[in-house]
Amino acid sequence: MYKKVAKAIADAGIDAHPTDYLSFFCLGNRETEDGSQATATEDPPEEAATQIVLNGTRRSMIYVHSKMILVDDDWVLVGSANINQRSMAGSRDSEIAIGAHQPHHLRTCYNDGRPTGRIHAFRLSLWREHTGVEDEVFLQPESLECMQRVRQLAQENWDAYVGDEVVDLPGHLLIYPYTIDQDGTVTATVENFPDSSAPVLGQEQSLPNLLTS
């Protein structure tokens, strides 16, 4: 995907970087013992190696099953379905979704093209929850300044997430640990996610459709 964005930038002859237009993030949490609400066993058995590690690092990834798209502060869709045969066939997995918009709070209803209805407010509250801050630049999500600010906050959260000192993270949004070259080449900054053997860049696998759809 980054290579496609990089090619579009090159074809347009503009001074920009692929991450100015496309960024990926992940979610995680880290908390001190004072800030924790966890109830894990204080002295786990030796075979509970993962818990022993996490008791020390005080961090964990956040896995979200729901999917959401929020477009231009106009429209939002939140649901459980995946884009595969199991979810889309209508005769296999049970799924649910909700879509919402306000006819009188669309971009076309405002002279400056910036809706300020409930969908807009929902986005701001979601960004506040993930980043841990409120920022005036969030009112212009299409701007380069906004993208750079969100990436900065996510990088700071990641640095605190992987740092030696255990701290309470101010937000849950983490920069995905890779670098992007001007031509769109992706290079992982770490091989695996912390405290796990999960590779950052993953790997291609050939699985039967029965298992994946």
Residue pairs with C-beta under 8 A, 6 or more apart in sequence:
1 22
2 18
2 22
2 180
2 184
2 185
2 186
3 183
3 184
3 185
4 184
5 18
5 21
5 22
5 184
6 18
6 182
6 183
6 184
7 184
9 16
9 17
9 18
9 21
17 180
17 182
18 180
18 182
18 184
19 147
19 151
19 180
20 144
20 147
20 148
21 147
23 147
23 150
23 151
23 175
23 176
24 176
25 154
25 173
25 174
25 175
25 176
26 61
26 174
26 176
27 61
27 62
27 63
27 64
27 130
27 172
27 173
27 174
28 59
28 60
28 61
28 62
28 157
28 161
28 169
28 172
28 174
29 59
29 60
29 62
29 169
29 172
30 57
30 58
30 59
30 60
30 160
30 161
30 166
30 167
30 168
30 169
31 38
31 58
31 168
31 169
32 58
32 166
32 167
32 168
33 58
35 168
36 58
40 51
40 54
40 55
41 48
41 51
42 55
44 51
44 52
44 55
46 52
50 195
53 195
54 60
54 195
57 166
57 194
57 195
58 166
59 161
59 166
59 194
59 195
60 195
61 193
61 196
62 172
65 80
66 78
66 79
66 80
67 78
67 79
67 80
67 81
67 82
68 76
68 77
68 78
68 79
69 76
69 77
70 76
70 119
70 122
70 123
70 126
72 107
72 115
73 107
73 114
73 115
73 116
73 117
73 119
73 120
73 123
73 141
74 101
74 105
74 106
74 107
74 115
74 119
75 99
75 100
75 101
75 119
76 99
76 100
76 101
76 119
76 122
76 123
77 97
77 98
77 99
77 100
78 97
78 98
79 95
79 96
79 97
79 98
80 87
80 95
80 96
80 97
81 87
81 88
81 93
81 95
81 97
84 212
84 213
85 92
85 209
85 213
86 92
86 93
86 213
87 93
87 95
100 118
100 119
101 119
102 115
102 117
102 118
102 119
104 117
105 115
105 116
105 117
105 118
105 119
105 120
106 115
107 113
107 114
107 115
109 115
110 116
114 120
114 139
123 141
124 134
124 138
124 139
127 138
127 150
128 134
129 171
129 172
130 171
130 172
130 173
131 150
131 153
131 154
131 157
131 171
131 173
132 153
132 157
132 169
132 170
132 171
132 172
133 153
133 170
133 171
135 149
137 143
137 145
137 146
137 149
138 146
138 149
140 146
150 173
151 175
153 171
153 173
154 173
154 174
154 175
155 175
157 169
157 170
157 171
157 172
157 173
157 174
157 175
158 174
158 175
158 177
160 167
160 169
161 169
161 174
161 194
162 190
162 194
176 200
177 188
177 189
177 190
177 193
177 200
178 186
178 187
178 188
178 189
178 200
178 201
179 186
179 187
179 189
180 186
181 187
186 201
188 199
188 200
188 201
189 200
190 200
191 199
191 200
192 198
192 199
192 200
193 200
